[in-house]
Amino acid sequence: MPLPIDVELKVESPDLILPMLSPLISSVERWRSFVITGSREEVYIFSKEPHITIESLDCLNVYIQDGVEEPTKQTFIYSDDEFSMNIWLLDLPRAELLAPLRFTTVTITEDSLSDIRNQPRDILQFLTACPQLEAFHFISWHHNDDPPTADLPVISLPNLHTLQLKNTCIARSILSSLHTPRLMKLYLAHLNVEFTLRGEYHEDGDSDDEAQDFSQSPSSDHATGMGLRKLIARSHPPLTLLDMDFSDMRTKDFKYIFDRLPLLENFRIVASDMSDTVIELLRPYAITGEDSTIHTRLPRLSTLLLYNCQRLSGDAIVGALVARIEHTDNDHPGTSRLQGVTIVNCDGFNSEHGDVLIKHLGDRLRLQDRP
């Protein structure tokens, strides 16, 4: 039987911990103890129950922060029948310094209280060391850096099914550089910023939005939409869930994306400046010059949640949804019924609009002031 391993690191730089451990992680079930001395001290004794294995060591949490050390830091955490590994560092290690990391979930968090930051290239190249990645979460802060001067590499993540970007100005760079043919769930949170993002781009779709709809965050709307366009055009992901929380796009980007997500089932949007033109995209339509065929964008849509969408009028919401309900509730081939609609704190939507919708949706409708 393989002998147990006692792992002891004597290291002053936190950036060296993951590169030094990476060749040993694949044999983690043999670890008997783990000790760090130097910049910080930690002792962890692996017990027989629960027994750690490479399969149970599923999550890697990377915290990018300054050199302030806390005595409570713990590299290995056991919770919900799984182990996770925590690493604190200043700069992400280059992929060539790492043995392949077998984690399926990776979370990178930048400390908003420090001035530490990693560029999009650093993040993308780090992901190349995670060939089995299934879920990636990037949580940052709004530092408005100059964009890369050279083209970013395209990173293939063939197993990725969940992606979250939160509090970052580099959403366009990340989304535009990923190949994710199995992506099913996309969470975009707090990407809206009122200032102008740096950089000039001249890709297809970068022209002005012909709708000229109101926006409190025009620059980030543009960036988010263009990043999503690139991701969808390259990967054709089978997205079933799109969650946008304080994240927006231009009207032309909503149309582009709605036309290319035939499997989307759940759409949730919070605090959006989306216009009546966008909600009208959910109305069934016929193409001029064709036969009488009725088309439906997002044909699999079954759950729609609108929170704090202050630019939407109640008439537009009711008009588009009633037309869609009347079409899809009749078991129209290739479309799904709306199983749940939530409308909360949308100023243009009043009780009279709710009365109209509830006649068509019944208990499938949830409003702020109703059970």
N, C-alpha and C positions, 0 to 999 in steps of 0.2 A: 504494500500500500504506500502511496506517496507520503512522505514525512510532512508534518505540519511546519508552517513558516511563521517566524516572528519577524515582523517588519518594523524597522526602526529608521527613521529619517532624521538626520542632523542637518538642518537647512536654515539659512538666514533669509533667503528670498522666497516669499510665498509663490512666486511665479514658477518655481522649480518643482513644486510638490506634485502637480499632475503629470508633467513629463517623467518624473522619477517613478511614480506609481504605475503609470499606464502599462508597462510590460508585465506587471504582476497581477493586474486586475483580473485577467482571464483565469487565474488560479486562486481566486479569492476564497473559494471553499476550503482551501488548505490553511488559510491564515488563522493563527492562534491568538496573536496580539498585534496591535498597531500602536506605535509610539512616535510622537514628533517632539523634537527638542530643537532649540535655536530661537527663531523669531517668536515662536510660541510653543507651549507645552501641552501635550495631550496624550492620554493613555486610554486605549480602548481594548478590552478583552472580549474576544468572540466566544460566546457560550455555545454549548451544543444545541440548546433550544432557546430561541429559534436559530436554526443553522443557516448561515449565509451561503448562497450559491450565486453563480454568475446569472442565473435566471431570476433570482429574487432581488439582485442588485440591479434595479431597472432604471432608476432615475439619477441624473446628474444635475446638481444645482450649482451654477457658477455665479459668484458674486464679485463684481468688479468694483473695488473700493480702495480708499487710501490705506495707508499703513497702520491705522489705528487697530490694535488687537484687543479682542475681548476674551476674557477667560472662559466664557460659556460656549465658545465655538466648538462644534462637534462634527467630525468628518463623516461619521456613519450614523444614520438615524433609522430606527426600525419603527414602522407604523403601517397599519392596515395590511399585515402579512407581507410587506415588502420592505426592502432596504433602499435607502437613497444615500448618495454620496454628495457631500458639500465641499466646495473648494472656494477659497477666497484669494483673489489675486489682483494685480494692478493691470496687467496686459494679458490678453489671450495668447497662449503658446501657439507657435507655428505648427502646422499639421505635421511637418517632417520631424518634429521633435517628439511626436506621440506615437505609441503603438496604437493600432485600431481600437477605438472605444466601442464596446458592445452595448452601450446604453440605448434604450428605445425612446426615452423621454429626456430632453435636455432643456433646461431653463437658464437663460443668461439674464442677470439683473444688474443694471448699472446703478450705483449709489448716487442719488440726486443731490446729496449733501456735499459731494466732492466734485472736483474738476476732472476726474478720471473719465476717459472716453475711449472707445475703440472705433475704428473706421469700418465702413461696410466690408472692405476687403478682409480685414482681420476676422470678422464674424463669419463671412462666407468660407474662408479658408479653414477656419476651425471646424466648420460643419463637415468638411471633407474627411475628417478623422472619425466621423460617426456614421459608418456605412449602414447600420441597422436602424437609423433614426425613424421613429414613427410620429412623434409629437415634438414640436419645437416652440418654445415660448421665449420671446425677447421683450424685456421690460426695461425701458430706458428713461431718459429725461430729454427735454426739448433743447438740445444744443444745436445751433444752426451753423454747422460747419460748411466749408467749401466742399463741393462734390469732388469725387475722384477725377484726376486729370487723365487717367488711362482707363480703358474699358475694363469693367469688372468681369471676372470669370463667371461662367454659367455653372452652377453647382447642381448636380443631379442627386435628388433624394427620392429614390424609387419607392420607398416604403412609407413616406410621410403621409399621414392622413389628417393631422391636426396642426394648424399654424396659428399662432397668436402674436401680434405686434401691438405694443402698448407704449404710449408716451415717447414717441420718437419722431425725428425729422427725416429719417433715412428709409422710410417705408418704400419709397419708389425704388431706391437702390436695391433693397432686399428682394422685393417682389419681382423686380425686373430681372433678377439674376438667378432665380430658382427654376429648376425643372422638377415638377411634382405631379406626375401622371396619376397618382392615387389620392390626391388631396380631396378630403370630403368636408372638413370643417375649417372655416376661416373666421378668426376673431380679430377685428380691428378696433382698437380702443384708444381714445384720447389722442388721435392723430391731428385733430384740427388745431391750427395756430393762426393767430391774426396777423403775424408778421410775414414778410415775403421770404420764402426759402431761397437760398443761394443757388446759383447755377442756371445755365441756359441750355435748353434742349431743343432739338429740331427733328423729333421722330414723328412718324405718322400718328395723328391724333393730337399733336401739341398745339394745333391752331386754336383760336379762340372758340369758346362755346357759342354757337349760333343762337341758343335760347336766351343768353344774357340774363339768366335768372339771378336773383339776389343771393349773395353769399357773404357770411361774416369771416370766412376763411378761404378766400379764393385760391391762394397759392398752394395750401395743403390739399384742398379739393382736387386741384389739377394733378398734384403729385400722386395722391392716392389712386385716382382714376387711371393715370398712365401706368402706374406699377401693376395694377390689376389687369389692365389690357395686355401688358406684356406677358404676365403669368398665364393668363387664359389662352392667349394666342400660341404660346410655346407648348404648354402642358395639356390643354384641353381637359382640365381636372373634372372629375365627377362630383363636383361640389353639391352637397345636400343641405349645408347650413352656412349662411352668411350672417354674421353678427357685427353690426356697426354701431359703436358706442362713442358719441362725440367724434365721429369720423364721417366724412362726407365726400362726395364726388360732384363733378359737373353733371348737368343734365345729359349731355352727350355721352358721358361715361356710363351713367346708369343705363341708357339705352343700349350701348355696346354690350354691356355685361348681361343685361336681362335677355338679350337676343342669343347669348351663347352659354347659358346655364340651363340646359333642358332638364337636369335632374334635381335642381334646387327645390327642397321641400320646406325649409324654414328660413324666413327672412325677418330679422329683428333690427330696427334702427332707432337710435336714441339721440335726442337733441340735434336733429338734422334740419338744415335749411332747404331740404328737397322741396321742389315746387309742385304745383298742380300738374304740370307737364309730366313729372316723373310718375305720380300715382296713376295718371291716365295710361301709362304704358302697360298697366295690368289689365286694361279693358281689352276684351277680344276684338279683333280687327280683321278686315278683309283687305287684300292687296289690289289696288287699282289696276285694272287691265287683266286680272286673272278671273277664274271662275268664281263661284260663290263660296269657295272654301273659307272657313273662319279659322284664323290663326290665334294662338294664345302664347304670349311670352311667359316664361317660367311655368310650363304646363303642369309640373308636378307640385306646384306650391300648395301646401296644406296648412301652414301656420304663418300668420302675418302679425307682427307686433310693431306698433307705432307709439313711441313715447316722446313727448315734448317736441313734436314736429310742428313748430309754430307757423311755418309759412304755408302749410296745407290748409285749403278751405274745406269745410264740411261738405259742401256741394260736390266738390271734385272727388272726395273720398267715397261718398255715397254713390255717385254716378258710376265710377269705375268698378267698385266692388259689387254693386247690384247687377251690373251687366255681366260681370264675371260669374257671379253666383248663379244667375239664371242660365248661363251657358254650361258651366261645369256640373251643376247639380242634376242636369239631365243626362248624366253618364255619357258625356261626349267622349268618343274614343280618343285616347292619348292624353287626357287631362285628368287632374285630381280635384276633388271637392275641397273647398276651404273647410278644414276641420276646426280651426281656432283662429279668431281675429281679436286682437287686443288693441284698444285705442285709449291712451291715457295722457292727459294734460296737453292735448292739442287744442290750442285756443280757438281755432276756426271750426271746431267740431262741437256742436251743442246737443242738448237733450233731444231736440227735434230730429236731428240727424241720427241720433241713437235709436229713436223710435222707428225710423224707417228701416235701419239695418237689422234691428232685432226681429222685424217681421220676416226677414229673409234668412237670418242666421239662427234665431232662437237662442238656445243655450250654447251655441258655438261662439257667441259674441261676449266679450268681457269689456266693460267700461269702468271708468274710475269710480263712479258713484253708484254702481250696481253690483250685486253679488256675482 
